[in-house]
Amino acid sequence: MDPHLSAIDPRLRPLLTATLAKDPARRPGIQDLLIRLVRAAAPGSGLVDTAGTEGGGGEDRLRAGAEQADRSPLYTATLAVAPLGERAENAYAGLPAPTQRATLELLLRLVVPGGAEDGSQSSVRTAHRSELFDGRPASEQQAMALAVDGLTAAGALVVEPDGGVRPVSTALLPAWSRLRGWAAHHRVSRTRLQRLAQATNRWHAHGRRGEDLLSGSEPRTLLDWLATVPADLRPKPAELQFLTAARTVRRRRQLLAGLAGVTVLPLLAGTVTYLQNREADARQAEAQACTVAQTAQNLRNAEPDTAMLLGLTSYRIAPVPEALGALYGSLTQRTTETIALPSIENGTDSGMALTQSGSGLVVYSPTRTTLTDLTTPAPAASRPSRTPRVLPGAYTWVEGSPRYVLRGPAIGPLASGSGMAVSPCRTDDLGGGVTGPEGCRRRR
């Protein structure tokens, strides 16, 4: 079927028909086509404008241009370039065996695993020159350099101005089947290898401080992985030093934690024991305070002075409510002292009486008479002796009790009674007693 040229200017249809001929041999060349175009064009037709040319030399000019175009090709030859994956594979195949092993580590360091296991979400990264070359033996550095140069020449890698190396684009992953297989097979290893590389770079960048080492379970995970990692993916020496430092710090922390446990547990046990003993002592003290307070209450009338001391003592032992009550009882107690009365002989002529001032107690009988001091001392004075003193002289009954006289020495304290102080007798310090050279006798 011939092309439909009805929409073309009639003067150009023959030229286009010849140019679009199915047989290539019948198609005119460029020079012939230009000449035929010039001849077919009439002045003023609009196809060729020769008005601006000198002497109407438009046709000559077109002929000269056609000859020059015939000598210079209009189109450059198309250069066939192999696909990216094929170029990378050819470059890898041309590397020596040691360099191929270095290529595996190099590429796995440059591929970042994504969330999808099929590798569809994987990406690429730039590895600094120190990550690839520092700390390696000369043979490994040479193999790594050959791998970088070979893949860079093939267009698979790009070397940055600062020496960093990166893949040309993420298209390298789907384009190179070998790289996809490596990434899928070593998915776990490359994840941990890149984590280790990043941590090592940060550790060196910050001055190899202990705070930048890995902590928790991550060092143990990497050390367990290191025992099973393929030889081609083993970490570089700097990364191994990082793992060694992390393991040392981890062991030191475990040791310190163990020592802290060994030290703290006895301290805790001792503290608990101390608190328990103190609590037991407090309970025992409270029980003793209650017992002493009860004893003080029982001795209020029998031994008031002892009861007062016991009330104070019970509160000092433990301030329990019972001890506080005993202390208040001692403060408000009216009885301050009790005296054991001497025994009285049986008979009508025996008995006891107070002195006139109430400061003494006389116990009399036909055989003897005793006086007990009942004076209350001043607050700062010592308590007088309460031992009964035997009075000199003999007892004589006079007109019924309590009227009596005493016969004895010229001077001596005498007992009380109505009308006892009669002249010429004189009164002693106790009052109510009489003395005389021959004794005194009651006068009516």
Secondary structure, 3 states (H helix, E strand, C coil): CCCCCCCCCCCCHHHHHHHCCCCHHHCCCHHHHHHHHHHHCCCCCCCCCCCCCHHHCHHHHHHHHHHHHHHCCCCCCCCCCCCHHHHHHHHHHCCCHHHHHHHHHHHHHHEECCCCCCCCCCEECCECHHHHHCCCCHHHHHHHHHHHHHHHHCCCEEECCCCCEEECCCCHHHHCHHHHHHHHHCHHHHHHHHHHHHHHHHHHHCCCCHHHCCCCCHHHHHHHHHCCCCHHHCCCHHHHHHHHHHHHHHHHHHHHHHHHHHHHHHHHHHHHHHHHHHHHHHHHHHHHHHHHHHHHHHCCCCCHHHHHHHHHHHHHHCCCHHHHHHHHHHHCCCCCCCCCCCCCCCCCCCEEEECCCCCEEEEECCCCEEEEECCCCCCCCCCCCCCCEEECCEEEECCCCCCEEEECCCCCCCCCCCCCCCCCCCCCCCCCCCCCCCCCCCCC
